[in-house]
Structure formats: structure tokens, C-alpha cells
Amino acid sequence: MEKFYASLYNEFRNLPKKDRFTIGQKSETLTLDFLTILFRAQGKRKKKRVEELYEADTTLKILKTVIRLAFEVRVIEEGKYIRLDKTLVEIGRMLGGWIKYTANENLAH
């Protein structure tokens, strides 16, 4: 996710001022929030970890929507959108696997 943030930062730093401080800032904030939730989840016990991971999933879905909106209103180019979205899809897959593993681990105990 750190690499995603670096990519996002590089893609969005040259946006026009009004876009940088609206959709750009929101995207960065959501990315940092997502990272924070993941770090919190690592330190939680199993049951609480699943709750944190579901919160991370929601934050990721919102981030994907904001990035898509940036493309739809032509704040970012299609190529940039495709690169960012591809990375978010992969992060979502990994998160989904972690959620599934943790949820199944809770059922076993």
C-alpha cells in the first residue's frame, strides 16, 4: 500500500489547485486512513481484527470510487486511472484473503 500511496502522490501532485485540494486530498487521506486501519488490525486479537479488516474494506471501496470519479470528471487520464485501479484491485484481493483467513480462524476457535 505504501507503493500505491507513492504512485498516487506522483500522479496527483501536478493536478490543478482546485482538484489537488479536493479529490486529490481526499484520495490521499483515504489511502493513509486505509494504511492506519491495516496497522491497527495487525495489533488486534482475532475477533477485533476481523472488524478492523471490514472497516479497511469499506475504506478501500470508497477510495476506489473516489479514484474512479477523478477519472470520470477528467481530473486524471485513463492510463493513470487504469494503473491506480489495477493496484487497488490487487490490494482488494489480498485484503479479501486476509479477511477470509481471519474469519475462518475465528470459527475454528
C-alpha positions as CSV (number, residue, x, y, z in Angstrom):
1,M,0.0,0.0,0.0
2,E,3.0,2.3,0.6
3,K,3.9,1.9,-3.1
4,F,0.3,2.8,-4.0
5,Y,0.5,6.0,-2.0
6,A,3.7,7.0,-3.7
7,S,2.1,6.4,-7.1
8,L,-1.0,8.3,-6.1
9,Y,1.1,11.2,-4.8
10,N,3.1,11.3,-8.0
11,E,0.0,11.1,-10.2
12,F,-1.9,13.8,-8.3
13,R,0.8,16.3,-7.3
14,N,0.5,18.1,-10.6
15,L,-3.2,18.5,-10.6
16,P,-4.8,21.9,-10.9
17,K,-5.0,23.5,-7.4
18,K,-8.8,23.1,-7.1
19,D,-8.6,19.4,-7.9
20,R,-5.5,18.8,-5.8
21,F,-7.2,20.2,-2.7
22,T,-10.5,18.4,-3.2
23,I,-10.4,15.0,-4.9
24,G,-6.6,14.7,-4.7
25,Q,-6.6,15.4,-0.9
26,K,-9.5,13.1,-0.3
27,S,-7.7,10.3,-2.2
28,E,-4.5,10.8,-0.2
29,T,-6.5,10.9,3.1
30,L,-8.3,7.7,2.3
31,T,-5.1,6.0,1.4
32,L,-3.5,7.0,4.7
33,D,-6.6,6.0,6.6
34,F,-6.5,2.6,4.9
35,L,-2.9,2.1,6.0
36,T,-3.7,3.2,9.5
37,I,-6.6,0.7,9.8
38,L,-4.4,-2.1,8.5
39,F,-1.7,-1.4,11.1
40,R,-4.4,-1.3,13.8
41,A,-5.8,-4.6,12.6
42,Q,-2.3,-6.3,12.9
43,G,-2.3,-5.5,16.6
44,K,-5.8,-6.7,17.4
45,R,-6.9,-10.1,18.6
46,K,-8.7,-12.3,16.1
47,K,-12.3,-11.2,16.6
48,K,-11.5,-7.5,16.7
49,R,-9.1,-7.9,13.8
50,V,-12.0,-9.0,11.5
51,E,-13.9,-5.9,12.4
52,E,-10.9,-3.7,11.6
53,L,-10.4,-5.6,8.3
54,Y,-14.0,-5.0,7.3
55,E,-13.5,-1.3,8.1
56,A,-10.4,-1.4,5.8
57,D,-12.5,-3.0,3.1
58,T,-15.1,-0.2,3.3
59,T,-12.4,2.5,3.1
60,L,-10.8,0.7,0.1
61,K,-14.2,0.7,-1.7
62,I,-14.6,4.4,-1.0
63,L,-11.1,5.1,-2.3
64,K,-11.7,3.1,-5.5
65,T,-14.9,5.2,-6.0
66,V,-13.1,8.5,-5.5
67,I,-10.3,7.4,-7.9
68,R,-13.0,6.4,-10.5
69,L,-14.7,9.8,-10.0
70,A,-11.4,11.5,-10.6
71,F,-11.3,9.7,-14.0
72,E,-14.9,10.3,-14.8
73,V,-14.7,14.1,-14.3
74,R,-11.4,14.1,-16.2
75,V,-9.1,15.0,-13.4
76,I,-6.8,12.1,-14.3
77,E,-6.1,10.5,-17.6
78,E,-7.3,7.0,-18.5
79,G,-3.8,5.5,-18.3
80,K,-3.3,6.8,-14.8
81,Y,-6.7,5.6,-13.7
82,I,-6.1,2.1,-15.1
83,R,-2.7,1.9,-13.3
84,L,-4.2,3.1,-10.0
85,D,-7.3,0.9,-10.3
86,K,-5.3,-2.2,-11.1
87,T,-3.2,-1.7,-8.0
88,L,-6.3,-1.2,-5.9
89,V,-7.9,-4.4,-7.3
90,E,-4.8,-6.4,-6.3
91,I,-4.8,-4.8,-2.8
92,G,-8.5,-5.7,-2.5
93,R,-7.8,-9.3,-3.4
94,M,-5.1,-9.5,-0.7
95,L,-7.4,-7.9,1.9
96,G,-10.2,-10.3,1.0
97,G,-7.9,-13.2,1.6
98,W,-6.8,-11.8,4.9
99,I,-10.5,-11.3,5.9
100,K,-11.4,-14.8,4.8
101,Y,-8.4,-16.4,6.7
102,T,-9.1,-14.4,9.8
103,A,-12.8,-15.1,9.8
104,N,-12.2,-18.8,9.3
105,E,-9.6,-18.8,12.1
106,N,-12.3,-17.3,14.4
107,L,-14.7,-20.1,13.5
108,A,-12.1,-22.7,14.3
109,H,-11.8,-21.4,17.9
